[in-house]
Amino acid sequence: MSSVGLQSTATRWLVENGPKELELLFRAIVYHPSAPILIADDDGNSRDASVGVGKLLGLSREKIIGRPVDEFAQPGFKPQISQLWRALQEQGEKEGTLRLVGTDGTPREVEYTAKSNVLPVRHVLVLRDKTEPEETESASPQGIPSWVQDYALYLLDIEGRIAAWYSGAARIYGYAADEAMGQNISFLYPGEDTLRAKLQQEFKRATVEGHLGTEGWQARKDGERFWANVITMALKDETGELQGFARVVRDFSDRHQRDEKLRRSSARIRPISPQSTIAGVASGEFDRVPEVNDAFLDLVGYSREDLLAGRLNWPDLTPPEYAPLDDLAHEEGLRFGACTPFEKELIRKDGTRVPVLVATAVLKLSPFRWITFVQDLRERDRLESVEEDEVAVQQDFEEMVGSSAALKRVLRQAEVVAPTDATVLILGETGTGKELVARAVHRMSPRKNLPFVTLNCAAIPTGLLESELFGYERGAFTGALSQKIGRFEMAHRGTLFLDEVGDIPLDLQPKLLRALQEKQFERLGGTKTIPIDVRLVAATNRNLAQMMGDKLFRSDLYYRLKVFPITTPPLRDRPEDIPILARHFTKKYAAKMDRQIDKIPSDTMRALVSWHWPGNVRELENFIERAVILSTGPSLRAPLAEIRHDSQESAGTATLEQVEREHIVRVLRESGSVVSTAATRLGLHRTTLNAIMRKLGISRKDL
């Protein structure tokens, strides 16, 4: 087929399917659960509603969607709502007040901002109950959160030309649809020498990763520049072939201006991760603290404004014994060194005293001359208590306990994809909770009240796997005395979870692919085609890309499964979750065995955190269960000999170079493995950081 033919085929696909995909992307970005956002059609019927709207009206989303908006209005106000839809279609946007009635009969005066045709034949209303206090920091003058003021939505073909242009895009950019259609996306950007190459690279990344978020300057029709937040999603057909791109653009100029102002006023402040496993971190010159994390500020009772204003001085928090080190640090010969940790009392801003453990190191990274670790010793008794509150991220994520950034990233991805029907592929090592993520995706989806059917493909003998998936007819083979329905039929209108999908035999993979693409199949030994409506979630701990290269896994099935990949992090990448998980499992198994265990000794907890847990959460759970069995008193008695040798050996031989290496690796991980971003956080040039990484032996596999 000619390139022209391919282009026209992709364009037809884009015209037919693009608006639906764009709407899914828009909802994934906009639908903050607490924000009251309502989507309605031209006739004023509710097509979707956020949880925030349900709270405002006192109704579930299911009882709102599909009903006319004027059903929720006070009787005398209904004609004005009809006028609203007419005015909205003529004017494109409108603001005002609605008089609504909640389920309890209480009248509510609700401010609204409405935008027409943000989505194809869809209008978006953002509401705010005037009886609730305004959040002045994030609200516009009308009381509507600034991040929902307007969106530009449009579609691009595979060559980067505008294929669909909606009114939100016209409002932001100033171009009417007939002016924008067919133009290359580069016309929205101010002149850059490398613009074409940069855009091609962005589209390539979006194609590989599925979606991409970027920020940068763009231009309106009148030449005015604005700071654009851009989400680009690659649109692929059922075969995995790229057909175009969907884009959602927001004007973040105000936020960018605030960020730049803060950056200029605190040029030397680059926050360390708030999720640091220690109580506090500070670094920089001796007479000022240019970098601290949120945990440190909480510990000393100061705000970041105090820090910017210079009210938080480092000598106030440093023992006099450290003063000589400041002089030594300026000597030519001293490149690094460290002080032995010791205890002291720290005086908070309010005058109270807190016992802390302080340790300071001078590292070879020149912008980080001083790195000081401060641990709140009040935590010792609390850390030993089994009754410490668990951080259960959400009730939708059963037994997914933790507060680490790595875990939260997975949960955010699950929340984004759950409302769609997209196929999800969950990757990760054994024992990292892949099935829990799959169940969470189902519980947060519109199919949550329908079946969730699981099948472990590795646990079924190869010869029986096909009949387990698709069922069989009576007499299909020897021993088939009656008809049996398979897992696909069981999961009709619900979710099918295929665990260890990498173990599906090569000869069965085409039949699975056909069932997914055509949404129908035949039972083994049958001739009747059975239609199905199933949302598939698959998981594996195997490297499917490598298996595909080794001809052990079909490429077409691989791309069909990898619509939205989620990678569950190993436990060694989220050690801050280990104490929380240890308490959780201790309480769980102590209750099951009718034992009273209320303490985990500090040395036990340190050993648990130091172990690398090759079996991940499953190994930790089994270890804690064994420890509960061995415990006869109120304190957990763990078989530490199994894990302590390696961890103590590692800790005892650690050098300052290893500390520096671990610090850089942590910053790289928190920066998404982007060297330039990590270099900025470390205060280094990218080339300098690359040189340090080579010297310390840091490679991609460490990230």
TORLOBA-507601 format. One record per residue (C-alpha): residue number from 1; x, y, z. Coordinates in steps of 0.1 Angstrom, whole numbers, plus 5000, padded with zeros to 4 digits. Example, Ala and Ser with C-alpha at 12.3 -4.5 7.8 and 13.67 -1.06 7.14 Angstrom:
BEGIN
PT   k   px   py   pz
PT   1 5123 4955 5078
PT   2 5137 4989 5071
REM end
This chain:
BEGIN
PT   k   px   py   pz
PT   1 5000 5000 5000
PT   2 5013 5035 4992
PT   3 5022 5060 5019
PT   4 4992 5081 5007
PT   5 4970 5051 5013
PT   6 4985 5045 5047
PT   7 4980 5081 5056
PT   8 4943 5081 5045
PT   9 4937 5049 5065
PT  10 4952 5064 5096
PT  11 4932 5096 5091
PT  12 4900 5077 5088
PT  13 4908 5058 5120
PT  14 4917 5090 5137
PT  15 4884 5107 5127
PT  16 4864 5077 5140
PT  17 4883 5068 5172
PT  18 4903 5099 5181
PT  19 4876 5119 5199
PT  20 4868 5089 5222
PT  21 4905 5084 5230
PT  22 4909 5122 5236
PT  23 4879 5122 5259
PT  24 4895 5094 5280
PT  25 4928 5113 5282
PT  26 4910 5145 5292
PT  27 4891 5127 5320
PT  28 4922 5110 5333
PT  29 4939 5144 5336
PT  30 4910 5165 5349
PT  31 4891 5141 5371
PT  32 4905 5149 5405
PT  33 4880 5130 5428
PT  34 4874 5159 5451
PT  35 4869 5185 5424
PT  36 4832 5190 5414
PT  37 4834 5186 5376
PT  38 4803 5178 5355
PT  39 4803 5169 5318
PT  40 4770 5174 5299
PT  41 4758 5173 5263
PT  42 4740 5199 5242
PT  43 4706 5189 5257
PT  44 4718 5194 5293
PT  45 4720 5157 5302
PT  46 4748 5147 5326
PT  47 4773 5124 5307
PT  48 4798 5121 5336
PT  49 4803 5135 5370
PT  50 4832 5135 5394
PT  51 4830 5123 5430
PT  52 4831 5159 5440
PT  53 4797 5166 5423
PT  54 4782 5136 5441
PT  55 4793 5150 5474
PT  56 4779 5184 5465
PT  57 4745 5169 5456
PT  58 4745 5141 5481
PT  59 4741 5115 5454
PT  60 4763 5087 5439
PT  61 4778 5093 5405
PT  62 4755 5065 5391
PT  63 4724 5085 5401
PT  64 4737 5116 5385
PT  65 4750 5103 5351
PT  66 4723 5103 5324
PT  67 4699 5127 5342
PT  68 4692 5162 5330
PT  69 4710 5188 5351
PT  70 4678 5208 5357
PT  71 4665 5178 5378
PT  72 4689 5190 5405
PT  73 4677 5226 5403
PT  74 4653 5244 5425
PT  75 4618 5244 5408
PT  76 4618 5281 5399
PT  77 4654 5280 5385
PT  78 4649 5252 5359
PT  79 4641 5276 5330
PT  80 4674 5294 5336
PT  81 4694 5262 5332
PT  82 4678 5257 5298
PT  83 4689 5292 5289
PT  84 4724 5283 5301
PT  85 4728 5256 5274
PT  86 4717 5279 5246
PT  87 4739 5307 5258
PT  88 4769 5284 5262
PT  89 4766 5271 5226
PT  90 4765 5307 5213
PT  91 4792 5322 5236
PT  92 4815 5293 5241
PT  93 4820 5300 5279
PT  94 4799 5313 5307
PT  95 4801 5319 5344
PT  96 4774 5324 5370
PT  97 4754 5309 5398
PT  98 4731 5278 5399
PT  99 4704 5272 5425
PT 100 4704 5235 5432
PT 101 4688 5212 5458
PT 102 4706 5184 5476
PT 103 4690 5151 5485
PT 104 4683 5165 5520
PT 105 4661 5192 5504
PT 106 4686 5219 5514
PT 107 4689 5246 5487
PT 108 4725 5253 5476
PT 109 4739 5283 5458
PT 110 4766 5270 5435
PT 111 4790 5290 5414
PT 112 4800 5276 5380
PT 113 4824 5281 5352
PT 114 4813 5264 5319
PT 115 4832 5258 5287
PT 116 4815 5246 5256
PT 117 4828 5218 5233
PT 118 4859 5212 5253
PT 119 4853 5176 5242
PT 120 4834 5167 5210
PT 121 4798 5177 5217
PT 122 4806 5179 5254
PT 123 4804 5208 5278
PT 124 4824 5210 5311
PT 125 4810 5227 5342
PT 126 4833 5233 5372
PT 127 4812 5239 5404
PT 128 4819 5254 5438
PT 129 4795 5255 5467
PT 130 4793 5291 5479
PT 131 4786 5279 5514
PT 132 4821 5263 5516
PT 133 4852 5284 5524
PT 134 4873 5294 5494
PT 135 4908 5280 5491
PT 136 4924 5314 5482
PT 137 4958 5299 5473
PT 138 4945 5279 5444
PT 139 4914 5297 5434
PT 140 4906 5322 5407
PT 141 4887 5354 5415
PT 142 4855 5335 5409
PT 143 4865 5308 5434
PT 144 4871 5282 5407
PT 145 4904 5263 5410
PT 146 4929 5277 5385
PT 147 4939 5243 5371
PT 148 4905 5237 5356
PT 149 4900 5271 5339
PT 150 4906 5259 5303
PT 151 4921 5232 5282
PT 152 4932 5230 5246
PT 153 4923 5196 5231
PT 154 4933 5186 5196
PT 155 4943 5156 5175
PT 156 4974 5151 5153
PT 157 4980 5127 5125
PT 158 5011 5106 5123
PT 159 5029 5134 5105
PT 160 5022 5159 5133
PT 161 4994 5178 5114
PT 162 4963 5191 5131
PT 163 4935 5166 5125
PT 164 4908 5179 5149
PT 165 4906 5212 5167
PT 166 4881 5219 5195
PT 167 4869 5252 5210
PT 168 4891 5250 5240
PT 169 4921 5251 5217
PT 170 4906 5280 5198
PT 171 4902 5299 5231
PT 172 4938 5293 5243
PT 173 4956 5297 5210
PT 174 4933 5322 5192
PT 175 4931 5302 5160
PT 176 4897 5291 5146
PT 177 4893 5255 5134
PT 178 4897 5264 5097
PT 179 4929 5282 5104
PT 180 4945 5253 5124
PT 181 4933 5222 5105
PT 182 4961 5207 5084
PT 183 4989 5228 5098
PT 184 5020 5212 5113
PT 185 5021 5214 5151
PT 186 5053 5235 5148
PT 187 5032 5266 5140
PT 188 5022 5268 5177
PT 189 5059 5271 5189
PT 190 5081 5302 5189
PT 191 5111 5299 5165
PT 192 5137 5274 5175
PT 193 5166 5261 5154
PT 194 5161 5225 5166
PT 195 5123 5226 5169
PT 196 5115 5200 5142
PT 197 5140 5175 5157
PT 198 5127 5182 5192
PT 199 5091 5176 5183
PT 200 5100 5144 5164
PT 201 5118 5132 5195
PT 202 5088 5140 5217
PT 203 5065 5121 5194
PT 204 5089 5091 5193
PT 205 5090 5090 5231
PT 206 5052 5092 5233
PT 207 5049 5064 5208
PT 208 5073 5041 5228
PT 209 5060 5050 5263
PT 210 5023 5055 5254
PT 211 5021 5090 5267
PT 212 5044 5119 5275
PT 213 5043 5150 5296
PT 214 5063 5181 5287
PT 215 5064 5218 5295
PT 216 5077 5248 5275
PT 217 5069 5280 5257
PT 218 5042 5281 5230
PT 219 5027 5310 5210
PT 220 4992 5323 5205
PT 221 4980 5338 5172
PT 222 4987 5373 5184
PT 223 5023 5364 5191
PT 224 5020 5363 5229
PT 225 5040 5335 5245
PT 226 5026 5313 5273
PT 227 5040 5285 5293
PT 228 5023 5253 5281
PT 229 5018 5221 5301
PT 230 5013 5194 5274
PT 231 5002 5158 5277
PT 232 5007 5138 5245
PT 233 4992 5103 5241
PT 234 5000 5080 5212
PT 235 4968 5066 5195
PT 236 4972 5030 5183
PT 237 4947 5006 5167
PT 238 4940 4971 5179
PT 239 4971 4958 5161
PT 240 4993 4983 5179
PT 241 4998 5004 5147
PT 242 5003 5041 5154
PT 243 4974 5062 5140
PT 244 4981 5096 5155
PT 245 4983 5116 5187
PT 246 4959 5132 5212
PT 247 4970 5163 5231
PT 248 4957 5182 5261
PT 249 4974 5216 5267
PT 250 4970 5238 5298
PT 251 4982 5274 5302
PT 252 5006 5272 5332
PT 253 5020 5307 5328
PT 254 5010 5319 5363
PT 255 5024 5288 5379
PT 256 5056 5290 5359
PT 257 5060 5327 5370
PT 258 5056 5317 5406
PT 259 5081 5289 5403
PT 260 5106 5312 5386
PT 261 5102 5338 5414
PT 262 5107 5311 5440
PT 263 5137 5297 5422
PT 264 5154 5332 5419
PT 265 5147 5339 5456
PT 266 5160 5306 5467
PT 267 5186 5298 5440
PT 268 5205 5275 5464
PT 269 5175 5257 5477
PT 270 5168 5223 5460
PT 271 5146 5202 5483
PT 272 5155 5167 5490
PT 273 5127 5141 5487
PT 274 5101 5147 5515
PT 275 5098 5110 5517
PT 276 5134 5106 5531
PT 277 5137 5077 5554
PT 278 5156 5098 5580
PT 279 5140 5125 5600
PT 280 5158 5154 5584
PT 281 5185 5165 5560
PT 282 5203 5198 5556
PT 283 5233 5207 5535
PT 284 5254 5236 5522
PT 285 5276 5263 5538
PT 286 5282 5264 5575
PT 287 5264 5296 5583
PT 288 5232 5290 5564
PT 289 5210 5260 5554
PT 290 5204 5263 5517
PT 291 5188 5229 5514
PT 292 5165 5210 5537
PT 293 5137 5185 5533
PT 294 5102 5189 5547
PT 295 5108 5164 5574
PT 296 5137 5185 5588
PT 297 5115 5216 5588
PT 298 5087 5197 5606
PT 299 5113 5186 5632
PT 300 5126 5221 5640
PT 301 5092 5238 5637
PT 302 5102 5263 5610
PT 303 5085 5270 5577
PT 304 5101 5273 5543
PT 305 5093 5310 5545
PT 306 5115 5312 5577
PT 307 5143 5295 5557
PT 308 5140 5319 5527
PT 309 5140 5349 5551
PT 310 5171 5337 5568
PT 311 5155 5331 5602
PT 312 5167 5295 5603
PT 313 5205 5297 5609
PT 314 5227 5266 5608
PT 315 5248 5275 5639
PT 316 5217 5275 5660
PT 317 5212 5238 5652
PT 318 5249 5227 5652
PT 319 5269 5217 5682
PT 320 5300 5238 5689
PT 321 5321 5207 5684
PT 322 5315 5211 5646
PT 323 5330 5246 5643
PT 324 5366 5234 5637
PT 325 5354 5214 5608
PT 326 5343 5245 5590
PT 327 5379 5258 5590
PT 328 5392 5224 5579
PT 329 5367 5223 5550
PT 330 5383 5254 5535
PT 331 5418 5239 5535
PT 332 5430 5227 5501
PT 333 5437 5192 5513
PT 334 5403 5183 5528
PT 335 5380 5169 5502
PT 336 5358 5148 5524
PT 337 5354 5136 5560
PT 338 5328 5127 5585
PT 339 5320 5130 5622
PT 340 5309 5103 5645
PT 341 5271 5105 5652
PT 342 5262 5117 5687
PT 343 5231 5126 5706
PT 344 5221 5162 5716
PT 345 5190 5183 5723
PT 346 5177 5204 5695
PT 347 5158 5236 5704
PT 348 5127 5240 5682
PT 349 5113 5274 5671
PT 350 5087 5272 5699
PT 351 5114 5267 5725
PT 352 5107 5230 5731
PT 353 5136 5206 5732
PT 354 5139 5174 5711
PT 355 5165 5147 5716
PT 356 5182 5140 5682
PT 357 5210 5120 5667
PT 358 5233 5142 5645
PT 359 5259 5132 5620
PT 360 5276 5154 5595
PT 361 5297 5145 5564
PT 362 5318 5166 5540
PT 363 5315 5150 5506
PT 364 5334 5154 5473
PT 365 5304 5169 5456
PT 366 5314 5205 5460
PT 367 5279 5220 5460
PT 368 5271 5197 5489
PT 369 5300 5206 5512
PT 370 5280 5197 5542
PT 371 5254 5169 5544
PT 372 5240 5166 5579
PT 373 5216 5139 5590
PT 374 5193 5145 5620
PT 375 5172 5117 5634
PT 376 5144 5124 5659
PT 377 5152 5100 5688
PT 378 5116 5103 5700
PT 379 5109 5079 5671
PT 380 5128 5051 5688
PT 381 5100 5040 5711
PT 382 5074 5047 5685
PT 383 5092 5026 5659
PT 384 5093 4997 5682
PT 385 5055 4998 5687
PT 386 5035 4974 5666
PT 387 5005 4997 5671
PT 388 5020 5024 5648
PT 389 4994 5036 5624
PT 390 4997 5019 5590
PT 391 4998 5040 5559
PT 392 4970 5023 5539
PT 393 4972 5043 5507
PT 394 4935 5039 5498
PT 395 4908 5014 5506
PT 396 4908 5004 5469
PT 397 4943 4990 5473
PT 398 4938 4961 5497
PT 399 4969 4952 5517
PT 400 4991 4976 5496
PT 401 5006 4993 5526
PT 402 5033 5020 5524
PT 403 5040 5056 5518
PT 404 5070 5055 5494
PT 405 5071 5076 5462
PT 406 5077 5044 5442
PT 407 5045 5028 5455
PT 408 5025 5060 5451
PT 409 5036 5063 5415
PT 410 5022 5028 5408
PT 411 4989 5036 5426
PT 412 4986 5069 5406
PT 413 4990 5049 5373
PT 414 4964 5025 5384
PT 415 4940 5053 5392
PT 416 4946 5069 5358
PT 417 4939 5037 5338
PT 418 4911 5022 5359
PT 419 4882 5042 5345
PT 420 4891 5032 5309
PT 421 4887 4997 5293
PT 422 4924 4997 5283
PT 423 4944 4965 5286
PT 424 4968 4967 5315
PT 425 5001 4948 5317
PT 426 5016 4947 5352
PT 427 5053 4940 5352
PT 428 5076 4933 5382
PT 429 5095 4908 5402
PT 430 5078 4880 5420
PT 431 5062 4890 5453
PT 432 5058 4927 5445
PT 433 5020 4927 5446
PT 434 5010 4926 5410
PT 435 4977 4908 5417
PT 436 4968 4935 5443
PT 437 4973 4962 5417
PT 438 4951 4942 5392
PT 439 4923 4940 5418
PT 440 4926 4977 5426
PT 441 4923 4985 5389
PT 442 4891 4964 5388
PT 443 4877 4980 5420
PT 444 4882 5015 5407
PT 445 4867 5008 5372
PT 446 4831 5010 5361
PT 447 4831 4971 5362
PT 448 4837 4970 5399
PT 449 4804 4953 5407
PT 450 4809 4927 5380
PT 451 4831 4895 5381
PT 452 4869 4896 5387
PT 453 4882 4863 5374
PT 454 4918 4852 5378
PT 455 4939 4825 5361
PT 456 4975 4817 5369
PT 457 4988 4806 5336
PT 458 5019 4790 5351
PT 459 4998 4768 5375
PT 460 4978 4751 5347
PT 461 4994 4722 5327
PT 462 5000 4733 5291
PT 463 4974 4708 5277
PT 464 4946 4721 5299
PT 465 4953 4759 5296
PT 466 4932 4763 5265
PT 467 4901 4746 5280
PT 468 4906 4767 5312
PT 469 4906 4799 5291
PT 470 4878 4792 5266
PT 471 4859 4762 5280
PT 472 4849 4731 5261
PT 473 4818 4713 5247
PT 474 4806 4679 5258
PT 475 4825 4653 5239
PT 476 4853 4676 5228
PT 477 4878 4651 5241
PT 478 4879 4619 5262
PT 479 4866 4627 5296
PT 480 4846 4658 5285
PT 481 4813 4644 5299
PT 482 4796 4678 5301
PT 483 4799 4713 5289
PT 484 4823 4737 5308
PT 485 4826 4774 5304
PT 486 4860 4790 5305
PT 487 4874 4820 5323
PT 488 4866 4844 5295
PT 489 4829 4836 5298
PT 490 4831 4838 5335
PT 491 4845 4873 5332
PT 492 4819 4885 5307
PT 493 4813 4923 5314
PT 494 4839 4921 5341
PT 495 4877 4918 5344
PT 496 4899 4889 5335
PT 497 4933 4888 5353
PT 498 4959 4865 5336
PT 499 4988 4861 5360
PT 500 5021 4849 5347
PT 501 5010 4856 5311
PT 502 5045 4850 5299
PT 503 5040 4812 5305
PT 504 5013 4809 5279
PT 505 5025 4784 5252
PT 506 5034 4798 5219
PT 507 5008 4778 5200
PT 508 4980 4791 5223
PT 509 4990 4828 5219
PT 510 4972 4833 5185
PT 511 4939 4822 5199
PT 512 4942 4845 5229
PT 513 4951 4874 5206
PT 514 4921 4867 5184
PT 515 4898 4866 5214
PT 516 4912 4900 5226
PT 517 4910 4917 5192
PT 518 4877 4903 5179
PT 519 4860 4901 5213
PT 520 4847 4866 5205
PT 521 4859 4830 5206
PT 522 4847 4794 5203
PT 523 4848 4768 5230
PT 524 4871 4738 5225
PT 525 4853 4713 5203
PT 526 4825 4739 5195
PT 527 4815 4758 5164
PT 528 4794 4785 5179
PT 529 4810 4819 5182
PT 530 4806 4835 5216
PT 531 4808 4873 5220
PT 532 4825 4886 5251
PT 533 4829 4920 5268
PT 534 4860 4916 5290
PT 535 4886 4940 5303
PT 536 4919 4922 5304
PT 537 4946 4928 5330
PT 538 4978 4907 5326
PT 539 5009 4903 5348
PT 540 5043 4886 5345
PT 541 5077 4886 5362
PT 542 5093 4876 5329
PT 543 5110 4899 5303
PT 544 5084 4897 5275
PT 545 5105 4919 5252
PT 546 5134 4895 5255
PT 547 5111 4865 5250
PT 548 5097 4882 5219
PT 549 5133 4885 5205
PT 550 5139 4848 5213
PT 551 5107 4839 5194
PT 552 5091 4826 5226
PT 553 5064 4853 5227
PT 554 5044 4867 5198
PT 555 5051 4904 5190
PT 556 5015 4911 5181
PT 557 5002 4897 5214
PT 558 5030 4916 5233
PT 559 5019 4949 5218
PT 560 4982 4941 5223
PT 561 4989 4935 5260
PT 562 5012 4965 5265
PT 563 4986 4992 5261
PT 564 4992 5006 5295
PT 565 5022 4990 5313
PT 566 5026 4994 5351
PT 567 5058 4982 5368
PT 568 5056 4973 5405
PT 569 5088 4983 5423
PT 570 5109 4957 5442
PT 571 5110 4961 5480
PT 572 5147 4971 5479
PT 573 5137 5002 5460
PT 574 5112 5013 5487
PT 575 5130 5005 5520
PT 576 5110 5032 5538
PT 577 5079 5009 5535
PT 578 5096 4980 5553
PT 579 5088 4992 5589
PT 580 5052 4998 5580
PT 581 5048 4964 5563
PT 582 5066 4947 5592
PT 583 5041 4961 5617
PT 584 5012 4953 5594
PT 585 5022 4916 5590
PT 586 5030 4913 5627
PT 587 4996 4924 5637
PT 588 4980 4903 5610
PT 589 4996 4870 5621
PT 590 4996 4877 5658
PT 591 4958 4881 5656
PT 592 4955 4850 5635
PT 593 4975 4829 5660
PT 594 4959 4846 5690
PT 595 4991 4861 5703
PT 596 4998 4894 5720
PT 597 5028 4910 5703
PT 598 5031 4948 5707
PT 599 5068 4955 5701
PT 600 5094 4950 5673
PT 601 5129 4956 5688
PT 602 5150 4984 5672
PT 603 5178 4960 5662
PT 604 5152 4937 5645
PT 605 5138 4966 5626
PT 606 5172 4978 5615
PT 607 5180 4943 5602
PT 608 5147 4941 5583
PT 609 5154 4975 5566
PT 610 5190 4965 5558
PT 611 5181 4932 5541
PT 612 5176 4933 5503
PT 613 5146 4910 5502
PT 614 5150 4891 5469
PT 615 5115 4876 5474
PT 616 5101 4911 5480
PT 617 5069 4916 5500
PT 618 5060 4879 5499
PT 619 5094 4870 5514
PT 620 5090 4897 5541
PT 621 5055 4884 5549
PT 622 5066 4848 5552
PT 623 5096 4859 5574
PT 624 5073 4879 5598
PT 625 5049 4849 5600
PT 626 5078 4827 5610
PT 627 5089 4853 5636
PT 628 5054 4854 5651
PT 629 5054 4816 5654
PT 630 5088 4818 5673
PT 631 5077 4846 5696
PT 632 5064 4836 5730
PT 633 5063 4870 5746
PT 634 5052 4906 5738
PT 635 5083 4913 5717
PT 636 5087 4899 5682
PT 637 5114 4873 5681
PT 638 5128 4871 5646
PT 639 5153 4846 5632
PT 640 5178 4874 5624
PT 641 5206 4850 5617
PT 642 5190 4844 5583
PT 643 5193 4880 5572
PT 644 5217 4897 5595
PT 645 5251 4884 5583
PT 646 5250 4900 5548
PT 647 5234 4932 5560
PT 648 5259 4938 5588
PT 649 5288 4930 5566
PT 650 5276 4955 5541
PT 651 5270 4982 5567
PT 652 5303 4976 5584
PT 653 5324 4980 5553
PT 654 5306 5009 5538
PT 655 5330 5038 5528
PT 656 5323 5074 5522
PT 657 5325 5068 5485
PT 658 5297 5043 5488
PT 659 5277 5069 5507
PT 660 5282 5093 5479
PT 661 5273 5067 5453
PT 662 5241 5058 5472
PT 663 5232 5095 5474
PT 664 5236 5100 5436
PT 665 5217 5068 5428
PT 666 5188 5080 5451
PT 667 5186 5114 5434
PT 668 5187 5098 5400
PT 669 5158 5075 5409
PT 670 5138 5104 5423
PT 671 5145 5123 5390
PT 672 5131 5094 5369
PT 673 5166 5084 5357
PT 674 5170 5117 5338
PT 675 5206 5127 5342
PT 676 5201 5164 5334
PT 677 5173 5167 5360
PT 678 5194 5149 5386
PT 679 5224 5171 5378
PT 680 5203 5202 5384
PT 681 5192 5189 5418
PT 682 5228 5181 5427
PT 683 5240 5215 5415
PT 684 5263 5200 5389
PT 685 5267 5202 5352
PT 686 5254 5172 5333
PT 687 5288 5163 5320
PT 688 5303 5166 5355
PT 689 5276 5142 5368
PT 690 5283 5118 5340
PT 691 5320 5118 5348
PT 692 5312 5111 5386
PT 693 5288 5083 5376
PT 694 5315 5067 5355
PT 695 5341 5070 5383
PT 696 5317 5055 5408
PT 697 5305 5028 5385
PT 698 5268 5039 5383
PT 699 5250 5025 5353
PT 700 5214 5022 5341
PT 701 5210 4988 5358
PT 702 5215 5005 5392
PT 703 5184 5027 5387
REM end
